[in-house]
Each structure stands twice: as structure tokens, then as C-alpha cells.
Amino acid sequence: MTFKAEFLAELEDCLRGYGVVPVSHPGALARFIEYVRLLPEDDPKLRCLAGVDQGSGSFWNNPAVWWERVPTFGGADADCAALLDDLLDEAVHDEIDVLEMEIRELPG
């Protein structure tokens, strides 16, 4: 399964009510799902998210992504491109934090 397909499946599960987080604005999340669906497989943002996922899986385990961004999307702002940017920023930031922690734990 490609990263994009897995990402869409996770989002669709949230939309159906049995995903990792509850959704406050299902219509807005449905628009975001369609936005992601229309992105090409080689979209740079999706490729970066896939890279983070392959590196540590921190995208799927990041509470700032799944518990702060996705459930409330569509309230004050329903900009799909901005949400994807936020998800990418959060995932990359978390990945950097993980790498910095691993570097500090290196001997010597």
C-alpha cells in the first residue's frame, strides 16, 4: 500500500467515525480527503510525509497531527493546502526532535 493510500484510508476511517480521532466537521474533512486524493503520487509534500513515516513512523504516532489538527479541521479555517502544510510541518518537527534526542544519547 502506498503512503497516499494509507493516508487516505486513515482519514476516511476518521470520517466514518471509527478512526484514530473523532471529527468535528465531517464535511471539511471530506473536502480534505478529496484534496489529497487529487494530488499526484509524486507530490513533494506527500513524498516528505512518506519519508518521515519510513524514517520513524512519527507521522502516524504524532499527537499534534492526529489529536490537534485533524479533529478540529474546518472550524475556523478549512484550507486544505494549509492543513497539509501543518501536518508536514508537525511531522518534520517531530522527526527532528527524535533525531536530536537520539544524538544526545550517543556515547561520548
OpenMM code with the backbone's topology and positions (N, CA, C; nanometers):
from openmm import Vec3, app, unit

residues = "MET THR PHE LYS ALA GLU PHE LEU ALA GLU LEU GLU ASP CYS LEU ARG GLY TYR GLY VAL VAL PRO VAL SER HIS PRO GLY ALA LEU ALA ARG PHE ILE GLU TYR VAL ARG LEU LEU PRO GLU ASP ASP PRO LYS LEU ARG CYS LEU ALA GLY VAL ASP GLN GLY SER GLY SER PHE TRP ASN ASN PRO ALA VAL TRP TRP GLU ARG VAL PRO THR PHE GLY GLY ALA ASP ALA ASP CYS ALA ALA LEU LEU ASP ASP LEU LEU ASP GLU ALA VAL HIS ASP GLU ILE ASP VAL LEU GLU MET GLU ILE ARG GLU LEU PRO GLY".split()
positions = [
    Vec3(0.0856, -0.1177, 0.0000),
    Vec3(0.0000, 0.0000, 0.0000),
    Vec3(0.0903, 0.1242, 0.0000),
    Vec3(0.0605, 0.2189, -0.0859),
    Vec3(0.1390, 0.3423, -0.0903),
    Vec3(0.1069, 0.4285, 0.0312),
    Vec3(0.1957, 0.5239, 0.0588),
    Vec3(0.1713, 0.6153, 0.1688),
    Vec3(0.0406, 0.6907, 0.1468),
    Vec3(0.0199, 0.7387, 0.0242),
    Vec3(-0.1023, 0.8147, -0.0056),
    Vec3(-0.2267, 0.7306, 0.0219),
    Vec3(-0.2257, 0.6060, -0.0209),
    Vec3(-0.3410, 0.5178, 0.0019),
    Vec3(-0.3630, 0.4951, 0.1513),
    Vec3(-0.2545, 0.4763, 0.2255),
    Vec3(-0.2673, 0.4557, 0.3702),
    Vec3(-0.3187, 0.5830, 0.4384),
    Vec3(-0.2683, 0.6976, 0.3962),
    Vec3(-0.3111, 0.8263, 0.4496),
    Vec3(-0.4604, 0.8460, 0.4249),
    Vec3(-0.5040, 0.8208, 0.3018),
    Vec3(-0.6465, 0.8343, 0.2692),
    Vec3(-0.7316, 0.7381, 0.3500),
    Vec3(-0.6848, 0.6153, 0.3668),
    Vec3(-0.7607, 0.5163, 0.4447),
    Vec3(-0.7764, 0.5619, 0.5893),
    Vec3(-0.6687, 0.6149, 0.6483),
    Vec3(-0.6768, 0.6637, 0.7870),
    Vec3(-0.7752, 0.7795, 0.7986),
    Vec3(-0.7684, 0.8726, 0.7048),
    Vec3(-0.8592, 0.9872, 0.7068),
    Vec3(-1.0044, 0.9437, 0.6859),
    Vec3(-1.0262, 0.8512, 0.5937),
    Vec3(-1.1620, 0.8024, 0.5686),
    Vec3(-1.2179, 0.7286, 0.6897),
    Vec3(-1.1334, 0.6552, 0.7612),
    Vec3(-1.1781, 0.5910, 0.8852),
    Vec3(-1.2229, 0.6957, 0.9870),
    Vec3(-1.1473, 0.8047, 0.9984),
    Vec3(-1.1865, 0.9125, 1.0895),
    Vec3(-1.3210, 0.9709, 1.0471),
    Vec3(-1.3386, 0.9889, 0.9173),
    Vec3(-1.4637, 1.0441, 0.8659),
    Vec3(-1.5818, 0.9524, 0.8965),
    Vec3(-1.5591, 0.8226, 0.8908),
    Vec3(-1.6662, 0.7254, 0.9173),
    Vec3(-1.6942, 0.7067, 1.0664),
    Vec3(-1.6088, 0.7642, 1.1507),
    Vec3(-1.6338, 0.7583, 1.2940),
    Vec3(-1.5610, 0.6484, 1.3683),
    Vec3(-1.4754, 0.5725, 1.3006),
    Vec3(-1.4017, 0.4690, 1.3731),
    Vec3(-1.2509, 0.4799, 1.3508),
    Vec3(-1.2064, 0.5999, 1.3201),
    Vec3(-1.0639, 0.6239, 1.3023),
    Vec3(-0.9963, 0.6556, 1.4336),
    Vec3(-0.8727, 0.7030, 1.4243),
    Vec3(-0.7934, 0.7286, 1.5438),
    Vec3(-0.8421, 0.8492, 1.6228),
    Vec3(-0.9166, 0.9395, 1.5578),
    Vec3(-0.9673, 1.0580, 1.6275),
    Vec3(-1.1104, 1.0877, 1.5852),
    Vec3(-1.1875, 1.1522, 1.6736),
    Vec3(-1.3214, 1.1967, 1.6349),
    Vec3(-1.3091, 1.3191, 1.5442),
    Vec3(-1.4100, 1.3457, 1.4658),
    Vec3(-1.4080, 1.4569, 1.3711),
    Vec3(-1.5225, 1.5519, 1.4031),
    Vec3(-1.4886, 1.6806, 1.4170),
    Vec3(-1.5899, 1.7810, 1.4489),
    Vec3(-1.6629, 1.8335, 1.3262),
    Vec3(-1.5940, 1.8354, 1.2116),
    Vec3(-1.6508, 1.8941, 1.0900),
    Vec3(-1.6333, 1.7958, 0.9743),
    Vec3(-1.7211, 1.6960, 0.9639),
    Vec3(-1.7037, 1.5916, 0.8628),
    Vec3(-1.7013, 1.6435, 0.7194),
    Vec3(-1.7793, 1.7457, 0.6886),
    Vec3(-1.7794, 1.7995, 0.5530),
    Vec3(-1.6438, 1.8558, 0.5141),
    Vec3(-1.5813, 1.9248, 0.6064),
    Vec3(-1.4489, 1.9819, 0.5799),
    Vec3(-1.3459, 1.8707, 0.5637),
    Vec3(-1.3537, 1.7684, 0.6476),
    Vec3(-1.2587, 1.6576, 0.6347),
    Vec3(-1.2808, 1.5837, 0.5027),
    Vec3(-1.4050, 1.5713, 0.4598),
    Vec3(-1.4331, 1.5079, 0.3304),
    Vec3(-1.3698, 1.5879, 0.2168),
    Vec3(-1.3733, 1.7207, 0.2258),
    Vec3(-1.3075, 1.8040, 0.1242),
    Vec3(-1.1560, 1.7839, 0.1277),
    Vec3(-1.1002, 1.7710, 0.2472),
    Vec3(-0.9562, 1.7478, 0.2583),
    Vec3(-0.9186, 1.6126, 0.1981),
    Vec3(-0.9993, 1.5118, 0.2230),
    Vec3(-0.9746, 1.3788, 0.1655),
    Vec3(-0.9748, 1.3870, 0.0133),
    Vec3(-1.0702, 1.4581, -0.0419),
    Vec3(-1.0756, 1.4730, -0.1874),
    Vec3(-0.9545, 1.5501, -0.2387),
    Vec3(-0.9127, 1.6513, -0.1643),
    Vec3(-0.7932, 1.7287, -0.1996),
    Vec3(-0.6704, 1.6364, -0.2069),
    Vec3(-0.6521, 1.5539, -0.1049),
    Vec3(-0.5386, 1.4610, -0.1022),
    Vec3(-0.5522, 1.3589, -0.2152),
    Vec3(-0.6710, 1.3087, -0.2379),
    Vec3(-0.6945, 1.2097, -0.3431),
    Vec3(-0.6512, 1.2633, -0.4804),
    Vec3(-0.6706, 1.3921, -0.5040),
    Vec3(-0.6384, 1.4520, -0.6329),
    Vec3(-0.4901, 1.4863, -0.6494),
    Vec3(-0.4147, 1.4810, -0.5400),
    Vec3(-0.2711, 1.5086, -0.5506),
    Vec3(-0.2019, 1.3942, -0.6247),
    Vec3(-0.1034, 1.4260, -0.7064),
    Vec3(-0.0294, 1.3188, -0.7732),
    Vec3(0.0520, 1.2385, -0.6725),
    Vec3(0.0775, 1.1139, -0.7039),
    Vec3(0.1550, 1.0272, -0.6136),
    Vec3(0.2908, 1.0874, -0.5802),
    Vec3(0.3488, 1.1641, -0.6748),
    Vec3(0.4817, 1.2194, -0.6519),
    Vec3(0.4783, 1.3626, -0.5971),
    Vec3(0.3649, 1.4042, -0.5418),
    Vec3(0.3548, 1.5358, -0.4814),
    Vec3(0.4637, 1.5499, -0.3748),
    Vec3(0.5390, 1.6604, -0.3755),
    Vec3(0.6505, 1.6756, -0.2808),
    Vec3(0.6093, 1.6649, -0.1337),
    Vec3(0.4937, 1.7171, -0.0985),
    Vec3(0.4512, 1.7108, 0.0424),
    Vec3(0.4200, 1.5670, 0.0828),
    Vec3(0.3525, 1.4935, -0.0045),
    Vec3(0.3242, 1.3530, 0.0260),
    Vec3(0.4536, 1.2719, 0.0335),
    Vec3(0.5476, 1.3026, -0.0565),
    Vec3(0.6757, 1.2318, -0.0537),
    Vec3(0.7505, 1.2599, 0.0758),
    Vec3(0.7463, 1.3853, 0.1234),
    Vec3(0.8117, 1.4182, 0.2508),
    Vec3(0.7442, 1.3460, 0.3665),
    Vec3(0.6117, 1.3447, 0.3684),
    Vec3(0.5407, 1.2725, 0.4741),
    Vec3(0.5738, 1.1234, 0.4700),
    Vec3(0.5818, 1.0680, 0.3508),
    Vec3(0.6178, 0.9269, 0.3363),
    Vec3(0.7588, 0.9033, 0.3883),
    Vec3(0.8492, 0.9970, 0.3624),
    Vec3(0.9862, 0.9848, 0.4118),
    Vec3(0.9927, 0.9868, 0.5634),
    Vec3(0.9152, 1.0752, 0.6245),
    Vec3(0.9092, 1.0805, 0.7710),
    Vec3(0.8542, 0.9490, 0.8240),
    Vec3(0.7498, 0.8993, 0.7595),
    Vec3(0.6887, 0.7729, 0.8017),
    Vec3(0.7887, 0.6581, 0.7920),
    Vec3(0.8645, 0.6531, 0.6843),
    Vec3(0.9633, 0.5465, 0.6679),
    Vec3(1.0757, 0.5606, 0.7690),
    Vec3(1.1095, 0.6846, 0.8034),
    Vec3(1.2193, 0.7076, 0.8970),
    Vec3(1.1895, 0.6595, 1.0371),
    Vec3(1.0729, 0.6939, 1.0883),
    Vec3(1.0443, 0.6583, 1.2278),
    Vec3(0.8982, 0.6274, 1.2552),
    Vec3(0.8130, 0.6493, 1.1595),
    Vec3(0.6703, 0.6296, 1.1838),
    Vec3(0.6104, 0.7406, 1.2684),
    Vec3(0.6872, 0.8488, 1.2898),
    Vec3(0.6392, 0.9546, 1.3794),
    Vec3(0.5188, 1.0286, 1.3236),
    Vec3(0.4955, 1.0197, 1.1933),
    Vec3(0.3759, 1.0847, 1.1399),
    Vec3(0.2504, 1.0196, 1.1960),
    Vec3(0.2458, 0.8889, 1.1976),
    Vec3(0.1257, 0.8183, 1.2442),
    Vec3(0.1098, 0.8245, 1.3951),
    Vec3(0.2190, 0.8453, 1.4672),
    Vec3(0.2133, 0.8459, 1.6132),
    Vec3(0.2175, 0.9861, 1.6724),
    Vec3(0.2104, 1.0878, 1.5898),
    Vec3(0.2263, 1.2244, 1.6364),
    Vec3(0.0927, 1.2814, 1.6844),
    Vec3(0.0787, 1.3042, 1.8157),
    Vec3(-0.0482, 1.3560, 1.8667),
    Vec3(-0.0812, 1.4951, 1.8144),
    Vec3(0.0201, 1.5773, 1.7846),
    Vec3(-0.0074, 1.7109, 1.7333),
    Vec3(-0.0730, 1.7040, 1.5958),
    Vec3(-0.0460, 1.5985, 1.5231),
    Vec3(-0.1108, 1.5796, 1.3930),
    Vec3(-0.2508, 1.5249, 1.4129),
    Vec3(-0.2589, 1.4104, 1.4776),
    Vec3(-0.3862, 1.3378, 1.4814),
    Vec3(-0.4830, 1.3873, 1.5870),
    Vec3(-0.4361, 1.4444, 1.6975),
    Vec3(-0.5291, 1.4871, 1.8016),
    Vec3(-0.5531, 1.6369, 1.8035),
    Vec3(-0.4644, 1.7145, 1.7409),
    Vec3(-0.4822, 1.8595, 1.7423),
    Vec3(-0.5274, 1.9146, 1.6080),
    Vec3(-0.4780, 1.8606, 1.4975),
    Vec3(-0.5069, 1.9186, 1.3660),
    Vec3(-0.6304, 1.8566, 1.2999),
    Vec3(-0.6372, 1.7249, 1.2949),
    Vec3(-0.7430, 1.6584, 1.2179),
    Vec3(-0.8817, 1.6746, 1.2804),
    Vec3(-0.8998, 1.6538, 1.4115),
    Vec3(-1.0364, 1.6597, 1.4660),
    Vec3(-1.1056, 1.7942, 1.4497),
    Vec3(-1.0304, 1.9030, 1.4563),
    Vec3(-1.0926, 2.0351, 1.4530),
    Vec3(-1.0868, 2.1010, 1.3160),
    Vec3(-1.0314, 2.0330, 1.2164),
    Vec3(-1.0207, 2.0931, 1.0843),
    Vec3(-1.1587, 2.1314, 1.0320),
    Vec3(-1.1684, 2.2546, 0.9820),
    Vec3(-1.2948, 2.3016, 0.9258),
    Vec3(-1.3704, 2.3937, 1.0172),
    Vec3(-1.3210, 2.4143, 1.1378),
    Vec3(-1.3882, 2.5059, 1.2292),
    Vec3(-1.3686, 2.6492, 1.1834),
    Vec3(-1.2593, 2.7102, 1.2250),
    Vec3(-1.2298, 2.8482, 1.1868),
    Vec3(-1.1672, 2.8554, 1.0481),
    Vec3(-1.1025, 2.7485, 1.0054),
    Vec3(-1.0305, 2.7509, 0.8788),
    Vec3(-1.0446, 2.6148, 0.8117),
    Vec3(-1.0765, 2.6150, 0.6839),
    Vec3(-1.0921, 2.4896, 0.6107),
    Vec3(-1.0047, 2.4893, 0.4851),
    Vec3(-0.8836, 2.5446, 0.4974),
    Vec3(-0.7899, 2.5499, 0.3862),
    Vec3(-0.7149, 2.4175, 0.3785),
    Vec3(-0.7454, 2.3385, 0.2774),
    Vec3(-0.6864, 2.2045, 0.2644),
    Vec3(-0.5358, 2.2100, 0.2470),
    Vec3(-0.4869, 2.3032, 0.1660),
    Vec3(-0.3425, 2.3140, 0.1450),
    Vec3(-0.2729, 2.3510, 0.2759),
    Vec3(-0.3340, 2.4404, 0.3541),
    Vec3(-0.2752, 2.4808, 0.4814),
    Vec3(-0.2718, 2.3632, 0.5794),
    Vec3(-0.3767, 2.2814, 0.5813),
    Vec3(-0.3772, 2.1649, 0.6699),
    Vec3(-0.2657, 2.0687, 0.6316),
    Vec3(-0.2489, 2.0419, 0.5028),
    Vec3(-0.1413, 1.9525, 0.4607),
    Vec3(-0.0060, 2.0117, 0.4984),
    Vec3(0.0117, 2.1428, 0.4836),
    Vec3(0.1350, 2.2086, 0.5262),
    Vec3(0.1570, 2.1908, 0.6760),
    Vec3(0.0507, 2.2101, 0.7551),
    Vec3(0.0612, 2.1939, 0.9006),
    Vec3(0.0988, 2.0511, 0.9387),
    Vec3(0.0376, 1.9539, 0.8727),
    Vec3(0.0686, 1.8140, 0.9009),
    Vec3(0.2148, 1.7849, 0.8694),
    Vec3(0.2615, 1.8359, 0.7569),
    Vec3(0.4009, 1.8159, 0.7184),
    Vec3(0.4942, 1.8857, 0.8158),
    Vec3(0.4655, 2.0110, 0.8493),
    Vec3(0.5499, 2.0839, 0.9444),
    Vec3(0.5591, 2.0103, 1.0777),
    Vec3(0.4455, 1.9651, 1.1279),
    Vec3(0.4421, 1.8945, 1.2563),
    Vec3(0.5215, 1.7651, 1.2490),
    Vec3(0.5044, 1.6895, 1.1416),
    Vec3(0.5737, 1.5617, 1.1268),
    Vec3(0.7244, 1.5819, 1.1165),
    Vec3(0.7671, 1.6808, 1.0394),
    Vec3(0.9105, 1.7069, 1.0253),
    Vec3(0.9676, 1.7562, 1.1578),
    Vec3(0.8963, 1.8444, 1.2255),
    Vec3(0.9417, 1.8943, 1.3557),
    Vec3(0.9589, 1.7791, 1.4549),
    Vec3(0.8628, 1.6902, 1.4573),
    Vec3(0.8699, 1.5756, 1.5473),
    Vec3(0.9875, 1.4856, 1.5105),
    Vec3(1.0102, 1.4665, 1.3830),
    Vec3(1.1217, 1.3836, 1.3375),
    Vec3(1.2547, 1.4458, 1.3799),
    Vec3(1.2665, 1.5759, 1.3683),
    Vec3(1.3886, 1.6447, 1.4120),
    Vec3(1.4089, 1.6263, 1.5619),
    Vec3(1.3020, 1.6403, 1.6390),
    Vec3(1.3113, 1.6186, 1.7844),
    Vec3(1.3612, 1.4786, 1.8167),
    Vec3(1.3100, 1.3785, 1.7460),
    Vec3(1.3511, 1.2398, 1.7685),
    Vec3(1.4994, 1.2242, 1.7366),
    Vec3(1.5425, 1.2797, 1.6243),
    Vec3(1.6837, 1.2690, 1.5861),
    Vec3(1.7740, 1.3403, 1.6855),
    Vec3(1.7341, 1.4575, 1.7323),
    Vec3(1.8149, 1.5297, 1.8311),
    Vec3(1.8267, 1.4506, 1.9604),
    Vec3(1.7192, 1.3868, 2.0020),
    Vec3(1.7222, 1.3060, 2.1232),
    Vec3(1.8168, 1.1861, 2.1047),
    Vec3(1.8110, 1.1231, 1.9890),
    Vec3(1.8993, 1.0090, 1.9618),
    Vec3(2.0449, 1.0529, 1.9596),
    Vec3(2.0731, 1.1698, 1.9054),
    Vec3(2.2104, 1.2212, 1.9022),
    Vec3(2.2619, 1.2473, 2.0431),
    Vec3(2.1781, 1.3043, 2.1285),
    Vec3(2.2186, 1.3315, 2.2676),
    Vec3(2.2490, 1.2034, 2.3430),
    Vec3(2.1840, 1.0952, 2.3052),
    Vec3(2.2025, 0.9685, 2.3750),
    Vec3(2.3241, 0.8900, 2.3253),
    Vec3(2.3877, 0.9380, 2.2174),
    Vec3(2.5063, 0.8695, 2.1668),
    Vec3(2.6190, 0.8776, 2.2685),
    Vec3(2.6976, 0.7727, 2.2810),
    Vec3(2.8086, 0.7770, 2.3757),
    Vec3(2.9149, 0.8795, 2.3304),
    Vec3(2.9755, 0.9448, 2.4291),
    Vec3(3.0883, 1.0353, 2.4038),
    Vec3(3.0451, 1.1603, 2.3439),
] * unit.nanometer
topology = app.Topology()
chain = topology.addChain("A")
for resn in residues:
    res = topology.addResidue(resn, chain)
    for name in ("N", "CA", "C"):
        topology.addAtom(name, app.Element.getBySymbol(name[0]), res)
